[in-house]
Amino acid sequence: MQAGSLRSSHSRHVSLRSSRVFDFFFQTLPLKRLKILFVKLSSIGDIVHALPTLAHVRKMLPDAEIGWAVDARYAEILRGNGLIDHLVEIDMRSLRGGKVIEEMFLDIGKQFGSLRKHKFDIALDMQGLLKSATLAKFSGAGKRWGFAKKDLREPASRIFYTNTVGVEPQTHVIKRNAVLAVEALNIKKQHGDFEFPIFTNDEHKMEAAAIAEKAGQNFVILNPAGGWVTKLWQPEKYGELADAIFKKLGMVSVVVSGQNEDELAEKALANSHNGKTIVAKPSLKGFYELAKFARLYVGGDTGPTHIAIAAGTPVVGIFGPTEWWRNGSLNPNDICVERNEIGCRIDCHRRTCSNWICMDIDVETVFDAVNRRVSAART
């Protein structure tokens, strides 16, 4: 009996010791890093709107491996971003028609192959289009989250998702993206100020400093461009606005332009007669650094406007076919100039229009907003 008892005790001791060794072994094994894919292909403004979600996910899941699939035409704003492990640039133009079927399949295989090699666990489609949902599917991610059918720009995208999230009506797009990530990744809600992680280098800063030196310490940025013709406030009025700003506020205007936008900038300059208005054509990240120097930014619903918001620049937005509550600034001090008295703006989003009156706004109205925003920034 005694020997048996001793053997039993020894067996239990060995078993307990083995269990501890077993537990220690598995506790010291490296855990698999969660691999997350952000799908936000375009455009610049939409990508900027997704940056706060990137910052929040990285903060909540510091060990996660994060990829971002983006249309190569808009990738510059994300290049060099220290929060992204894998920037996957997709040439979306090459995936369009006009090719023989063999070429198309070869191209799809090549581009999606570079995406699948990262073996993402979960994809977050913040775009809500068929092309973005398809890309999420081809990424190979086992879980593919998107917005509920009622919240999608292209409802057919729903068939490519494994899970969906609904959002409240009239939710800003930045907050929509945050809701999607919080639900999909089971992380804490985002509170407080939203961060916009845009990474620049000394070259961008020097580029901006050179323009700022030419403009002087006291300048505003005017941007007459926009992705849709219906988003444009007349460039001639920007020139008149520059004169009013200089005459009444003593500030120089820097009219910025991007690729294929020189004509708009030149029209604005031609209609400014103070001799102080200048034109600049900074790079995308150079513009971000320039916006940090500016006292104010004025522009429509376009990429540079959202970059200026990200830079913390005081903003006056001029909005027509799109909504400030959805795409505009979350800073309560920023101002939107818009025509709310016309019924045709409801759910408009027209890129062309035969009744184009939403952007028919006089210079005095915009200047009043400029004056109020500058005054608020001083307090």
N, C-alpha and C positions, 0 to 999 in steps of 0.2 A: 504493500500500500504506500509506504513511504517513498520507495523508488519510483513508483508510478506517479506519485504526487510531484516528485522532483522533476521527472521528465515532462509532466504537464506544465509545470511552472516554467521550465526552460523553454518549452515550445511557445508558450505565450510571450515570453521575453523576446525570443527570436522574431516572432510574428510582429510584435510591437515595434521592434527595432527596424525590421524590414519595411513596415508601413511608413516609418519616419523617413527612411532613406528614399522610399518611393515618392513621398510627398515632396521632399527636398529636391529630388531630381526634377520633378515636373514644375516646381516653383521656379527653378533656375533656368528652365528652358525659355528661350525668347518667344514671346507671344507674337502671333501673326499680326502684322500691321494691317489695319483696315485700309483698303484701297478705294478711294472715292474719285469719281469722275464728274467734273462740272461740264455740262454741255450748254454753252452760250456762244453761239457762232458769230453773231453780229448783232447790231452794228456797234460803233464806238460807244454811243450813249447807253445802249443796253448792256454792254460789257461793264461799263463804269457802274451801272446800277447793281450789278452782281458782285462787285468787289467787297462791299460790307459783309456779305454772306461768307465770302472766302475768309475774310479776317476773323469772323466769329467762329467758323468751323475750325480754323487753325488754332485759335485760342482754346476752344473746348476739347479738341482732339489733337494735341501737339505731336503725337507720334504717328498720326495717320499719314498715308501716302496719297497725295492729292494730284490729280491730273486735270487738265482743262483742254477741252476740244474747242477750237476756234477756227473760223474762216481765216485763211492766211492773209487776206486783204486787211484784216482788222487786228492782226496779232501784235502789232508794235506796242500797243498800250500794255500788253501782258509780258512782253519779253523782259527777261532779267528780274522777274518778280520772285522774290525770295520765299514767298509762301507757297509757290507751285513747284512740285517735284518734276512733273512731266507736262510740258506745253506741247500739245499735239496740234500742229497746224494742218488744216485740211484745205486743199485747193478745191473749193466748192464749184468754181467755174468749170473745172475739168469734168465734173460729174453731170453736167448738163448735156442736152442732146447735141446732135451735130457730128457724132462720131459713129463709126461702125461698131457693131455690137461687141466684137472681140476686143477692141480698144477700150470700150467702156468697162467691160468686166476685168480687164487687166488693171485698169486704173483703180477701180473699186477695191480689188484684191490688194493692191499695193498700199493704198491709203488706209484702208480699214485694218490691214495687217499690222501697220505701225501702231494702231490704236489697241488692237487686241493683245499685243505682246505684253502689255502691262498687267493683264489679268485683273481688271477692276472688279471689286465685289459689288459696288453699288454705283449707279449713275443717276445724277440729278439733272433732269431736263428743265432748265429754267426758261427755255425759248418757247416751247409749246407749238412748234411747227412740225409738219410731217417730216421735213428733212432732219430736224434735230432729234425727233423721236426715233427715226430710222437709225440715225447714227448711234443713239444710246443702245438700241437693240443690237447692232452690229459690233458694239464694243465688247460684247460677251459678258457684260455684267449680269449677275444672277438676279439682282434686284434693280428695277428701273422705275424711279419715282418721277411723277409729273403732276401737273395740275388736273383737277377734276374736269370732266368734259365741258361743263358750263363755263369754266374759266379759261378754256383754251382758245387761242386765235384760230387754230385749225382743229376742230373737234375730232377728226379722224385719227389724230395722233394718239388718241387714247388706247388704241389697240396694241400699241407697242410697249405699254407700261404694265408692270406687275402691281404697282400700288399708286394711288392718287391722293391728292390733298385738295380740299376745298378752301377757298378764301372768302372773306367777307366782301360784299360789294364796296366799290370805291376805296379799295386798298392800294396804297402807293406801291409801285412795282418793286422798290427796294424791300418793303415789308413783305410783299408776296414771296420774294425769293427767300427771305429769312424764314417764313412759315414753312416753306417746302423743306428746307434743310433741317429745321428743328424737328419736324415730324418724322422725316426719313431717317435721321441719325440719332433720334432720341436724346437730344442735347437740350440744355437750358435755353429759354427764350432770350432774345437779344434785347437788352435794355440800355438806356442812355444814348450817347452820341454814336452815330455810325462812322466807322473808319473806312477810308478809301485808300488801300495800299497801292500806290503807284510808285514804282521804283525808277529813279532817274540817275544820271551820272554827271560828272563835272562838265562834260561837253554841253549837256542840256542847260545846266545852270549858267554857263558862260554865254551861251546863245541868248538866254533870257536877259541876262545882265546887260548885254550889249544893246538890246532893244530898249530896255528900261533906262539906260544912260542917255540914249538919244531922246527919249520922251521926257525925261526929267523925273523928279520925285513924285509929281502930282499928276497922274494920268488915269484915264479910263480905257477899257477895251470895248470896242464896238465890233460885232460880228454880223455882217449882213447876209451870211450864207445859211443854207439849210438843205437837208436831204431831199425834201419835196418842194416843188414850186409853190404849193399852197401854204407852206410854212414861212414864206419870205415876207418880211416887211420891206417895203420899197427901199432899195439902196440909196436913192436920192434923199430920202427922209433921214437916213443915217447921217448923211452929210450935213443936213440942216440941224440935226440933233447935236452933232459935234460943235457947230457954231454956237448953239444955245448953251452948251455945257461950258465952253471956253468963256463966253461973254458973261454968264451969270455965276459960274462957279469957279472960273479961273483954272480949269483943268484941261490938259491936252488930251486928245483922243487918238488912240492907236487902232486903226482899222485893220483887222486881221483877216487873212484869207488862206485857204488851203488849195489843194490840187484842183485845177479847173474852175477856180473861183475868182480869178484875177479881174474879170470884167465887173463883177459886183463891187469889188473893192475900189476899182478905178471910178465907177459911177458915184460911189459915196464920196471919194476924194474930190471929184470934179464939182460936187455940189456943196463943198465946204470952202468957205472963203476967208477963214481966219488966218491962213498961212501957217498954222501950227499943227494941223492934223497930219498924221503920218500913216503910211501903210507898211505892214510887216507880214512876213510869211514864215512863221516859225514852224519847226517840226512839232509833232504831236506832243512829245514830252517837253520840248522847249516851251510850248504854249502853257503847259501845266506850271512850269516854273515861272513863266512871265505873269500868269494870273496871280501868283502870290504877291507880286509887287504892286498890282493894280489896286486903285481905290474902289473900283466898281467894274462890273461887266454887264453889257447889254446885248441880248441876242435871243433868237427863237429857240424852238425845240430841236436842238441839234447837238452833235457830239461835244463841241467845245463848250457849250453851255453847261453840260453835265460835268465836264472836266473842271470848269471854273468853280462849280459848286463843290466838287471834291477837294479843290485847293483851298476852300474856305473863303473865297472871294465874295464880297457882297454882290448880289445879282438882281437885275431887273430882267424878267423874261417877258417876251412878247409872243403869246400863244394864240393860235387860230384853230386849225382842225383837230388838234390834240388837247389833252387836258392837263392842267397844272397839278391837279390833285393826284394824278397818276404818275406823271413824268417829271414834275417840277422839283423845286427845292423843298427839303424838309425843315430848313431854317425858317422859323416863323417871321423873321425880320426881312427875308427876301420878298420881292414883290412881283406879282404877275399882272401884266397889262393885257386885258382880253375883253372881248365884246360878249357880255352875257345876255344882252337884250335881244339877240337874234336866235330864233328857234332852230335854224338849220345846223347849229354847232353840235346838237345832241347826237352822240354816237356817230360823229362825222367820219374822221380819219380818211378823208378823200385826198388822193394825191393829185388829182386834177379836179377842177370845178368850174362850171359855167356861171355860177352865182358867187364868185369869189369876193365876199365882202367882209369876212371875219378878220382879215388883216388890214382892213381900211381904217386905220387908226391915225389920228393927227399927231404931229410932232409935240404939240403942247401937252397932250395927255401923257406921252412917254416921258417928256422932260419932268413933268410933275412927279412921276414915280421915281425918276433918277434923283431928284432933289430930296425927296422923302427918304430914300434909301441911304443916300450919302449922309444925311442928317442923323439917321438912326445909327449909322456906323460910328459916328463921332461921339455918341453918348456912351 
